[in-house]
Amino acid sequence: MPARDVRPRIFADREDGGRRLARELRRRAWADPVVLGLARGGVPVAAVVARWLSAELDVAVARKIGAPAQREYGVGAVTPEGPAIYDQAGLRALKLTPAQLARAETRERAEARRRVERYRAGRVPSNLTGRDVVLVDDGLATGVTATAALRDLRAARPRTLVFAAPVAAPGAAVRLRREADDVVCVAEPPEFRAVGQWYADFRQLGDEDVLALLTP
């Protein structure tokens, strides 16, 4: 008999996570808000949040730079144009240097640029200057990808810059508060291992899923 799945769940799916997160965010006053979904998984969550806040919806792209033997373990991240950032503690633990990850950085930057071109399809990006900007993802694990995206967005001079996700690793949320004006999460479970463990439905998304949500 197969082992019974006893992993904890909080959210039914990303839409459910978006509704729960939107309830938290709607308690605040926002000035001309724009909600950016971190592609791909953050976009379904952001779409719900944008509806609840009556806010403009757009997309942000950052790509994780994975360790050579564990590509799912993010030791760095890069946006289409900004400089790559690295988790120095992660690099030390794995005895890696940024120079050893140069090929991965180039590959992930190229993919980030491809996604932006595909998702925008010639559309002018939202103007963020002087506005309240909410960067949304489906969860926060190490925080390295969110950090890269936040630094990229900060350069646009928003009025405030908030990161929001349904679930986050407590330590990552603490670290990210150095980058964002605030971090809003529904849950920060101490036993956090991976984002997907907190969703009953955590299916992988494709470009078409993102485009469908961004289409007015």
KOLBA-583398 format. One record per residue (C-alpha): x, z negated, y. Coordinates in nm, 2 decimals, decimal comma. Example, Ala and Ser with C-alpha at 12.3 -4.5 7.8 and 13.67 -1.06 7.14 Angstrom:
% residues 2
+--------+--------+--------+
:   east :     up :  north :
+--------+--------+--------+
:   1,23 :  -0,78 :  -0,45 :
:   1,37 :  -0,71 :  -0,11 :
+--------+--------+--------+
This chain:
% residues 216
+--------+--------+--------+
:   east :     up :  north :
+--------+--------+--------+
:   0,00 :   0,00 :   0,00 :
:   0,14 :   0,09 :   0,34 :
:   0,23 :  -0,19 :   0,57 :
:  -0,04 :  -0,28 :   0,82 :
:   0,04 :  -0,19 :   1,18 :
:   0,05 :  -0,53 :   1,36 :
:   0,22 :  -0,41 :   1,68 :
:   0,05 :  -0,54 :   1,99 :
:  -0,17 :  -0,32 :   2,21 :
:  -0,30 :  -0,37 :   2,56 :
:  -0,42 :  -0,03 :   2,66 :
:  -0,64 :   0,23 :   2,48 :
:  -0,46 :   0,52 :   2,64 :
:  -0,30 :   0,62 :   2,97 :
:  -0,63 :   0,67 :   3,14 :
:  -0,73 :   0,31 :   3,04 :
:  -0,39 :   0,19 :   3,18 :
:  -0,46 :   0,38 :   3,50 :
:  -0,80 :   0,21 :   3,55 :
:  -0,65 :  -0,13 :   3,49 :
:  -0,36 :  -0,06 :   3,73 :
:  -0,59 :   0,09 :   3,99 :
:  -0,79 :  -0,24 :   4,00 :
:  -0,47 :  -0,42 :   4,10 :
:  -0,37 :  -0,16 :   4,36 :
:  -0,72 :  -0,14 :   4,51 :
:  -0,69 :  -0,50 :   4,63 :
:  -0,45 :  -0,39 :   4,90 :
:  -0,49 :  -0,20 :   5,22 :
:  -0,32 :   0,14 :   5,22 :
:  -0,21 :   0,36 :   5,51 :
:  -0,27 :   0,73 :   5,43 :
:  -0,15 :   0,68 :   5,07 :
:  -0,01 :   0,94 :   4,84 :
:   0,03 :   0,87 :   4,47 :
:   0,31 :   1,04 :   4,28 :
:   0,30 :   1,05 :   3,90 :
:   0,64 :   1,04 :   3,73 :
:   0,62 :   1,34 :   3,49 :
:   0,52 :   1,37 :   3,23 :
:   0,36 :   1,04 :   3,11 :
:   0,30 :   0,89 :   3,45 :
:   0,08 :   1,18 :   3,57 :
:  -0,24 :   1,08 :   3,38 :
:  -0,20 :   0,72 :   3,50 :
:  -0,14 :   0,84 :   3,86 :
:  -0,44 :   1,07 :   3,85 :
:  -0,67 :   0,78 :   3,79 :
:  -0,50 :   0,56 :   4,05 :
:  -0,53 :   0,84 :   4,31 :
:  -0,91 :   0,87 :   4,25 :
:  -0,96 :   0,50 :   4,28 :
:  -0,76 :   0,48 :   4,60 :
:  -0,90 :   0,81 :   4,74 :
:  -0,54 :   0,92 :   4,78 :
:  -0,35 :   1,24 :   4,76 :
:  -0,20 :   1,31 :   4,41 :
:   0,14 :   1,47 :   4,36 :
:   0,42 :   1,47 :   4,11 :
:   0,77 :   1,33 :   4,09 :
:   1,04 :   1,44 :   3,84 :
:   1,34 :   1,24 :   3,72 :
:   1,52 :   1,29 :   3,39 :
:   1,68 :   1,03 :   3,17 :
:   2,04 :   1,08 :   3,07 :
:   2,06 :   0,95 :   2,72 :
:   2,36 :   0,81 :   2,53 :
:   2,53 :   1,07 :   2,31 :
:   2,43 :   0,91 :   1,98 :
:   2,10 :   0,77 :   2,11 :
:   1,94 :   1,02 :   2,35 :
:   1,63 :   0,79 :   2,38 :
:   1,84 :   0,51 :   2,52 :
:   1,88 :   0,59 :   2,89 :
:   2,21 :   0,51 :   3,04 :
:   2,15 :   0,72 :   3,35 :
:   1,90 :   0,94 :   3,53 :
:   1,89 :   1,24 :   3,76 :
:   1,64 :   1,41 :   3,99 :
:   1,64 :   1,78 :   4,08 :
:   1,86 :   1,74 :   4,38 :
:   1,97 :   1,38 :   4,42 :
:   2,29 :   1,22 :   4,28 :
:   2,28 :   1,09 :   3,92 :
:   2,27 :   0,72 :   3,88 :
:   2,40 :   0,52 :   3,59 :
:   2,33 :   0,18 :   3,43 :
:   2,68 :   0,03 :   3,46 :
:   2,61 :  -0,24 :   3,20 :
:   2,48 :   0,02 :   2,96 :
:   2,79 :   0,23 :   3,01 :
:   3,02 :  -0,07 :   2,95 :
:   2,83 :  -0,17 :   2,64 :
:   2,87 :   0,17 :   2,49 :
:   3,22 :   0,23 :   2,63 :
:   3,11 :   0,54 :   2,81 :
:   3,20 :   0,69 :   3,15 :
:   2,99 :   0,92 :   3,38 :
:   3,25 :   1,20 :   3,31 :
:   3,17 :   1,18 :   2,94 :
:   2,80 :   1,24 :   3,03 :
:   2,86 :   1,54 :   3,26 :
:   2,71 :   1,79 :   3,02 :
:   2,40 :   1,58 :   2,97 :
:   2,37 :   1,53 :   3,34 :
:   2,38 :   1,91 :   3,40 :
:   2,13 :   1,97 :   3,13 :
:   1,88 :   1,71 :   3,25 :
:   1,91 :   1,82 :   3,61 :
:   1,84 :   2,18 :   3,51 :
:   1,53 :   2,06 :   3,32 :
:   1,42 :   1,85 :   3,62 :
:   1,44 :   2,16 :   3,84 :
:   1,25 :   2,37 :   3,59 :
:   0,97 :   2,11 :   3,58 :
:   0,94 :   2,09 :   3,96 :
:   0,92 :   2,47 :   3,98 :
:   0,66 :   2,48 :   3,71 :
:   0,44 :   2,20 :   3,84 :
:   0,45 :   2,30 :   4,20 :
:   0,40 :   2,67 :   4,14 :
:   0,49 :   2,75 :   4,50 :
:   0,28 :   2,46 :   4,64 :
:   0,44 :   2,27 :   4,93 :
:   0,52 :   1,91 :   4,83 :
:   0,33 :   1,63 :   4,99 :
:   0,47 :   1,50 :   5,32 :
:   0,57 :   1,14 :   5,26 :
:   0,71 :   1,04 :   5,60 :
:   0,53 :   0,75 :   5,75 :
:   0,29 :   0,72 :   5,46 :
:   0,23 :   0,46 :   5,19 :
:   0,38 :   0,61 :   4,87 :
:   0,30 :   0,48 :   4,52 :
:   0,52 :   0,60 :   4,24 :
:   0,34 :   0,56 :   3,91 :
:   0,46 :   0,58 :   3,55 :
:   0,30 :   0,48 :   3,22 :
:   0,55 :   0,20 :   3,17 :
:   0,89 :   0,06 :   3,27 :
:   1,15 :   0,01 :   3,01 :
:   1,51 :   0,01 :   3,15 :
:   1,41 :   0,12 :   3,50 :
:   1,69 :   0,37 :   3,54 :
:   1,46 :   0,68 :   3,56 :
:   1,23 :   0,50 :   3,81 :
:   1,53 :   0,40 :   4,02 :
:   1,65 :   0,76 :   4,05 :
:   1,31 :   0,87 :   4,15 :
:   1,26 :   0,59 :   4,41 :
:   1,60 :   0,66 :   4,57 :
:   1,50 :   1,03 :   4,60 :
:   1,16 :   0,94 :   4,76 :
:   1,31 :   0,68 :   4,99 :
:   1,50 :   0,96 :   5,16 :
:   1,17 :   1,10 :   5,28 :
:   1,12 :   0,79 :   5,50 :
:   0,78 :   0,66 :   5,37 :
:   0,62 :   0,37 :   5,55 :
:   0,62 :   0,17 :   5,22 :
:   0,74 :   0,27 :   4,87 :
:   0,57 :   0,09 :   4,58 :
:   0,64 :   0,14 :   4,21 :
:   0,34 :   0,08 :   3,98 :
:   0,29 :   0,09 :   3,60 :
:   0,05 :  -0,06 :   3,35 :
:   0,33 :  -0,24 :   3,16 :
:   0,69 :  -0,33 :   3,23 :
:   0,98 :  -0,51 :   3,07 :
:   1,02 :  -0,82 :   3,29 :
:   1,39 :  -0,78 :   3,35 :
:   1,34 :  -0,42 :   3,45 :
:   1,07 :  -0,51 :   3,69 :
:   1,29 :  -0,77 :   3,86 :
:   1,57 :  -0,51 :   3,90 :
:   1,34 :  -0,25 :   4,04 :
:   1,23 :  -0,48 :   4,32 :
:   1,57 :  -0,41 :   4,47 :
:   1,47 :  -0,04 :   4,51 :
:   1,10 :  -0,05 :   4,58 :
:   0,92 :  -0,25 :   4,85 :
:   0,71 :  -0,39 :   4,57 :
:   0,65 :  -0,35 :   4,20 :
:   0,29 :  -0,37 :   4,07 :
:   0,23 :  -0,41 :   3,69 :
:  -0,07 :  -0,52 :   3,49 :
:   0,14 :  -0,68 :   3,23 :
:   0,51 :  -0,78 :   3,19 :
:   0,52 :  -0,90 :   2,83 :
:   0,83 :  -1,10 :   2,73 :
:   0,84 :  -0,93 :   2,39 :
:   0,86 :  -0,58 :   2,54 :
:   1,05 :  -0,33 :   2,32 :
:   0,92 :   0,01 :   2,42 :
:   0,64 :   0,15 :   2,64 :
:   0,46 :   0,31 :   2,35 :
:   0,40 :  -0,02 :   2,17 :
:   0,14 :  -0,12 :   2,43 :
:  -0,08 :   0,18 :   2,39 :
:  -0,31 :   0,26 :   2,10 :
:  -0,29 :   0,63 :   2,20 :
:   0,05 :   0,73 :   2,34 :
:   0,06 :   1,10 :   2,25 :
:   0,33 :   1,32 :   2,39 :
:   0,23 :   1,54 :   2,69 :
:   0,33 :   1,89 :   2,77 :
:   0,36 :   2,09 :   3,09 :
:   0,00 :   2,22 :   3,05 :
:  -0,13 :   1,86 :   3,05 :
:   0,05 :   1,79 :   3,38 :
:  -0,07 :   2,11 :   3,54 :
:  -0,43 :   2,05 :   3,44 :
:  -0,42 :   1,71 :   3,62 :
:  -0,25 :   1,84 :   3,93 :
:  -0,49 :   2,13 :   3,97 :
:  -0,75 :   2,05 :   4,24 :
+--------+--------+--------+
